[in-house]
Amino acid sequence: MKKMYVYIVLAAQFIICDNTADAQTLTNKTTNNILSEIVSVLKNNTAFLYTYTRETKYHADNYYHKRTASFYMQRYEPGIIPLRYQAKEQDMHTIFNGKQIFSIDQKKRTIDSSTVTSSDIKSNSHLYHSFAMLAECLPIVIADEGFSKTVSDTLIDGRDYWKISFEKSNSYFSTYSGLESIDPKYNLRRPYELIADKKTYLPKLFIARFVRGNDDRDFIKMEYEKIQVQPQDLSVKTWSYASYTSKYKPFKPELKKEEIKIGQYFPGFLLPEYKPESDTKIAYTKYKGKTVLIEFWFKSCGPCMEAMPQYKELQSSFPANSFQLITINVEDKKEDIAFFYKKYQPLYPMLYNGAKMFKELGFSACPTALLINGEGIIVKKYAGFNIEKLKKDIASLLK
């Protein structure tokens, strides 16, 4: 009966109001009171220890990722932001001590460190959807009248929770603090749901949804478990880089090859091409004499996913006997290539197993592209994707 009673009370607030605006005011007031209690718990306690599980799902890009870590955070005023943290995953231990961040690879027995700026740490993935982020961002929701806010109650494993939903048009939360704007051209909504315990006001779930038109399947879901408020302080030594140097050797990054230069001959390739009916390799020599654009990509690269729907337009903008677009995947499985082949029905070859070639060319980020003339000489390199610039450059070569 308790759950039904809460819904009746909320419904009554709407019934007694003279108009929708008044009803919204009361709903916002109720929601703001609950959010204020949550913020109070998050800000009035100096430390938390919990296990988080973050699930990310993008259906359109065939992307799913799950990450679990034990996360200790503590208020720490001398730092570049007012906290420090330690995160332990299966093989990695990441420590931010207020000024320096270092990562310990338990498997390889290495340690890597760097001094970070405020901007660096605010974009750190361990802080994304953390208690620290909620403590920074929920006051914005409370104060900003541009947010639509509703509250209801729900049950999880027989325990009572608040379910708070909020959203602001063309806006989303940054990794650690503040609001960012969404370009209206993306037709994207970013509604949020926060599930919090009614007794302790501690967060249980935080869900960020990505709604494109009527498609609301994409999400990032954060679940907080084994929460300890004011846990025992960690040893002072655990925050010091010097404490780990006797057990771990310094991490040495793989030597990066010098990036191939404009004016050099493209060295070519022999890579498998995805086609549903066959599994054959093709060589660059097949396109001798043509202007060729090679686009490197992988599925968890956001800008790559934005570019991919435009590839077919780019290929069809020029005669097939003089221009060829070739896409090369640098890390995903054949099954992933099949997904995108089926989705886009390309007019160009989709090659894969391109990781070794990508490194040999000296590249490390996507989307990256090379424009090669009919003699096999690289005439342009691109970081990112701008279809209008590409069309202009290709057209100038085909004159």
N, C-alpha and C positions, 0 to 999 in steps of 0.2 A: 504493500500500500504506500510505502514511503516514496517510491519512485513516481507513482501516479500522482501523489499529492503535490510533488514539486512541479510537475507539468501543469497542474490545475492552477497553482499560484501564478506561474508565468503567464498562462493564458488569461487569467483574470486581469493582469496588468493591462493587457490589450483591450479587454472588454470595457473597463471603466474609463479609458481614455476617450477624449472627444474626437481626436483625429490621429492619423498615422504618425505625424511628427511627434506628438506627445508620447505615443507608444514607443517610438524609437528612443526617445530621451530616457524613458524608464528602463528600457532594455539595456541601453548603454550604461546607465547608472549602475544597474545590477552587475553587468559585466565588468565595469571599471572597478567596482568594489572588490570583486573576486581577484581580478588581475593585480590590484594593489596589495592584496594579502600575499599573493605569490611572489611579487617583487620584494616585499618586506622579508619574506623567508630567505630569498636568494641573496639579498644585500646585507641582512643583519647577521648572517653567519659567515665566519671568516674562512671556512674551509668545507669542502665536500669531497667524498670519495664515492664513485659509482661506476658501474659497468654500462657502457653504451653500445647499442647495436644500431648502425645506420644502414638502411636499405635504400638504394636508388634504382628507379626503374623508368626507362624511356622506351615505350613500346615502339614508337616510330623508327627508332634507331637501333632496335634489337639490343638494347643495353640494360644489363642488370649487374649491380655490384653490392656486396654485403661486407661490412666492416665492423669488427667488434674490438673494443679496447677497455681496459680498466683505466679510469681517469681520475686523477687527484688534482684538485685546483685549490689554491690558497690565495687570499688577499695578500698583496705584496706591494706596498706603496713605492719603494725605491725603484721599481721597474719602469720600463718605457710605457707599459700599460699597468694598471693597478692589480696585477695578479701574476702568479707563476703556476706552472703545471707540470705533471708527469703523466705520460700515457704509455701503457704497456699493452702491446699486441703479442701475437704468437711468437714472432721472432724479433720484433723491434721494440725498443724502449726509447721514447722521445722525451727530452727534458728541456723545458724553457725556464731558466732561472731568473728571469726579469730583464736580462740584457743579452744573454747568449742562449742559443738553442743548439743542442747536440743530439744526434741520433746514434743509438747503439744497436748494431746488428748482432744479435745473439748467435745466429747461425754462422756468420762469417768471422765473428769475433773482431769486429772493427768498430771504430767510433769516428763520427764525422761532426765537426762543429763549425759554427759561424756566428758572428755578431750580427744581430738583426735590428732593423729600424721598426718604428711603430707601425708603419705601413706593411712591412713584411709580416709581422706577427699577427696583425689583424686579418690577414688573408690565410692564416694557417688552418688547415683542414680540421685539426683536432678541436678548434674553437667553434667550428661551424655547427650551429644548433646545440651548443653546449649550454650548461647553466649560466656560464659567463655571458654568452650572447643573449640569452633570454633576459638576464638582469639588465642588459643595456637596451634591448629593443622593446620590451613590454611597456616601459614608461612612455615610449613614443606612441604606442597604440592607445594608451590611456589618455594622453594629452591631445592627440590629433583627431579632430572631429571628422576628418575625411575618411576614417575607418568605419566601415559597417561592422557591427559587433553583435553577436548573440551568444546566449549561454543556455545550456540545458544540462541535465544530469544523465549519467550512464553507469552501468555496472561492468566491472571487469573482475572475473573470478570471485563474484559475490561481494566485492568491495565498491563503495560509492565514490564516484569521481565526477568532477565538473568537466563538461565539454565546452570549451570556449572557441568560437569560430570568429575570425576577423579577416578583413580584406580591404585594401585601398586600391582604387583604380590606377592602373599603369604604374604600380609600385611593388617593390619587393625588398626584403632585408638583405643587407650585405653580410659577409661572412661573420663579422664580429659586432659591428655597431652601425646604426644609421640606415637610411632608406636610399635605395637606388631607383632610377626611373626605367620603365619598360618602353621601348619605342612602340608607339601605337600600330606601326605597320606589321608587327608580329601577331596582332590579334590574340594576345596571350593574357590570361588572368592568373594571379598568384594568390589564391586563398590559403589560409592557414588554419590549422586546428591544434589546440593545446588541451591535453587531457591532464587534469591535476587532481590529486587526492583531496577529498573534502575535509579530512581531519588535519592533515599536515600541510596542505597547500603545496606539496612538492610535485613537480612535473612527473608524469608517467610516460606520456607520448607527446611528440611534437611532429606534426605532419605538414609539409609544404607540398601543395598540389600545383600542377601545371595544366591549365585548362586551355586547350586550343580549339576554338569553336565549341563543338559539342563533345569533344574528346577529353575526358577527365581522368584517363588511365595513368598518366605519368605522375610520379610522386617521389619525394624524399621523406622517409619515415625514420624518426629517431626514437628509440625506446631506452628508458633509463631504468636500471635494475640494481639491486643490492646497494641502495643509497644509504650512505652514512653521513650524518650531519655532525660537524665538528669532530672528525676522526682524529686519531693520534697524529701529532706532528711527525713528519718524516725527518730522518736524521739530517743534520746540517751537511754532512759529507755527500749525501745523495744529490745535492744541488751543484756540486763542484766538479768541473771537468777533470781536475787533477786526480780525483778519487778513482777514476776509471782507467787511467793510462797504464797501470801495471797489469791490467787484465785484457785490455783491448788495444790493438795496434791502430794507428791512424788510417782512416779510409783514404785510398788513392783512386781517384776516378780514372776510368779507362781513357787512355790517350785518344783525343779526338783528332781525326784526320783533317787536314786543311780542306776547307770547302772548295769545291770545283769552281773555276772562275769563268766569267763571261769571256768569250773569245777562244776557249779551249774546245777541242773536239769532244763530243759526248762519247763515252766509252762503250755504250751499247748495253744490251741485256739479253738473257735467255730465261724467260719466266713462264710459269703456267698461266694460261688464260682460262677464266671460268666460263664454261658453257654447259647448260644442263645435259647435253647429249654427248659431251666429250671431255677429255682431260688432257689437252695437248699444250706443249710449250711453243711460244713464239719468240722470235728474235727481232731486235730493233732493225736489222737489215731489211726486214719485210717492208719497211716504210721509207726506204732509201729514195731520196729525191723530193720527199714531201716536207712541208713545214709541220713540225710535230710539237705538241704541247703535252708534257708529262706532268700529271698531277699526283702528288703523294698524299696518302690519307690513311686514317684508321678510325674505327667507329666511335671511340670514346673522346674524339676530338670534336668539340662543339662547332668551331668554325668550319671544319670539314663537312659536318652534317648540314650546315647552312648552305654550303657551296654545292653539294651533290645534286640537289634538284635542278640546278642551272646547267649541269654538264651537257645534257641533251640539247638544250637550246644553243649552247656554244658550238657543239659539233655541227648542228644543222644550219648554222649561220654561214658556213663556208663550203665550197665544193669538196666532196669526199675524195676526189682525185688529186687535190692539191694540199689539203689539210687533214691532219689526224690528231684527235685527242686520245690520249692513253692514260688510264688511271692505274696506279700501282699501290696496293695496300701494303703497309709496312709491318703489321703485327698480328692481324686477326686470322682466324681459322677459315678454312674453305667453306664451312657451313655459314659463316657470317657473310662471306662474299655472295653466297647463294641467296641469302635474304635480300640483299640490296639489288642483286640482279633481277630478282622477281619483282621487287618494288618499283624499279626505275626502267626496266626493259631498255637497256642502254643501246645507243647507236655507235658505241665505241668499245674497244676491248677493255675488260676489267681484269687486270693481272694481280697476282698475289705472291706471297713469299718474298717480298721485296726488302726485308729488314737488312740483310747483308749489303745489298746494293746501296741502300739509303745511307748506311754508315760509311761505305767506301767513298760516297760522294761528299762526305763531311757534313751531312745534315743531321739535325737533332729535333726539329719541331715541324709540326704540320698545321695548316696546309702549306706545303712548299711546292713550287712548280718551276719547270725549265721550259723555255721556248727555244726550239732548235730549228735552224734553217735547213734548206734542202741539201746543203753540203755537209750537214752533221755538226755544225758549229753552234755552240750555245750563244744566243744573242740577248737573252733576258733571263733573270731569275726573279722569282716572286715569293714573298712571305705574306700569306693571306690570300684572299680571293676577291677580285674585283672584275666582274664580267665585262663591264664597259671598257676598262683599260685593256683587258686581254683582247677583246674584239678589235680595238684600235691598233694594238701592236701586231696582231696576226694579219690584219688587213694591209698594214704597211709592208709586211714581208711578201705578201701575195701580189703586190702590184707588178 
